[in-house]
Amino acid sequence: MNTSNQRVHSAIRARGAAVAGALAATLLGGCSTQPTTPDRVGPANAPCDDLTERTVIPAEERVVPRYASRFTVTYEKGHKRINIVDPWRGAKFDLSFVLVPCGEELPAVDADTTVLRFPPRRVVTTSTTQLPHFIALDLIERLAGHNRFDYVSSPEIRARIDAGALVEVGDGVRLNAEILIDLQPDLVLATSIGNPELDVLGMLRGLAIPFALDSAFIEPTPLGRAEWIKFTALFFDKEAEANRLFDGIEARYQELAQLGRSAVKRPTVLVGTPFQGTWHVSGGAAYQARLIADAGGDYLWADDPSSGAIPLDFETVYARGLNADVWIHPYGWSSLGEGLGVDSRMGDFAAFKSGQVFNNDKRVNNLNGNDYWETGSLRPDLILADLLHIFHPELLPDHELLFHRRLPR
């Protein structure tokens, strides 16, 4: 065993192998009702000077999700209990986290509830969708690490990367255990797809590194995803700021959606391209379908009740989408000519012939980071403005496309 592996395994043993099975019990639906005082809290000995003036969050400032369906919050005697509901697609259970202010006594909780000290001073993020929260809430100084730097777009975060103020802790779906041990974060904002071979939750448990699960990416509505800024705010007593920010985003989104939904003529909309022989389209209850409907578009699979991706063969999409008025997000294409290079039949589509093909890659940096999936995750109103202008330019005539561009021939 090399030195690196020895350090990792030693750290796991030193921090208590007993916690390593806790996640497995949760994933299998096991439940213990025996109240316990957790032996894993984070950070156990963190300085508390930034909480010396802490007061109880007033009722009118507390987080009450209106669109987000994957997390709930209750305030209990100064503590905050967060339930992550069905934390990934197909999950049939909740994950519970109790946030305890630094310096306060730990509560007794069930064995499958994780207790976290807050506010965390050193945070690791694992998705670019989390980064806009730290910028908007003025918390970027709390960021100590991020999963993979290549996909980061925000100038503020890239400046910290260039200054050496952030540590790269992973290479995509995996995190580097040795780097995390050295970094000693107070909190990792993890994500999960429910695949034990790819997920990092078991490793974080084994290393006794405090984590909370962020499931925003499976929210089926644009405002539902954006509202997860309130989830991030819970860890820093920033509820009032998050509520105010989200209220502004919601108001602008609803204003634009009212314009789009009032449109009399609705263009039919085709989305995506095939990948390795399969053309995945969003179900009619999915995130993308909601954006199209709110922008006044007639999505071709709006009648499908699912909220996930539907795998189809080329011929099926060809038959339904051949006469679509607009085609958006042909992933990987920088021009219409590239589309023809993929398959000459692309030129048969009506939207292709009329030049009504738009990709969401206008804000892609030289490392392949796409701000559509970063800033756009918090600001669906900006995405909606783009789509409204594409579908109905007369309704938003002065808008300049932010995330989208018409593909040249």
CORDAMO-V622509 format. One record per run of one state. SS is the DSSP state (helix for helix, strand for strand, loop for the rest). FROM is the first residue (numbers start at 1). LEN is the number of residues. If there is no record, write none. Layout:
# CORDAMO-V622509
ss: <SS	SS>
from: <FROM	FROM>
len: <LEN	LEN>
This chain:
# CORDAMO-V622509
ss: <loop	helix	loop	helix	loop	strand	loop	helix	loop	helix	loop	strand	loop	strand	loop	strand	loop	strand	loop	strand	loop	strand	loop	helix	loop	helix	strand	loop	helix	loop	strand	loop	strand	loop	strand	loop	helix	loop	strand	loop	helix	loop	strand	loop	helix	loop	helix	loop	helix	loop	helix	loop	strand	loop	strand	loop	strand	loop	helix	loop	strand	loop	strand	loop	helix	loop	strand	loop	strand	helix	loop	helix	loop	helix	loop	strand	loop	strand	loop	strand	helix	loop	helix	loop	helix	loop	strand	loop	strand	loop>
from: <1	3	15	17	28	36	37	49	52	59	62	71	77	79	86	94	102	109	110	113	119	123	126	128	137	140	143	147	155	163	167	169	170	171	175	176	177	184	187	191	201	207	211	214	216	219	222	227	229	235	239	262	268	272	274	276	278	283	287	295	298	300	309	313	314	322	326	329	335	336	343	344	349	350	355	357	360	364	365	370	371	374	375	379	380	392	405	407	408	409>
len: <2	12	2	11	8	1	12	3	7	3	9	6	2	7	8	8	7	1	3	6	4	3	2	9	3	3	4	8	8	4	2	1	1	4	1	1	7	3	4	10	6	4	3	2	3	3	5	2	6	4	23	6	4	2	2	2	5	4	8	3	2	9	4	1	8	4	3	6	1	7	1	5	1	5	2	3	4	1	5	1	3	1	4	1	12	13	2	1	1	1>
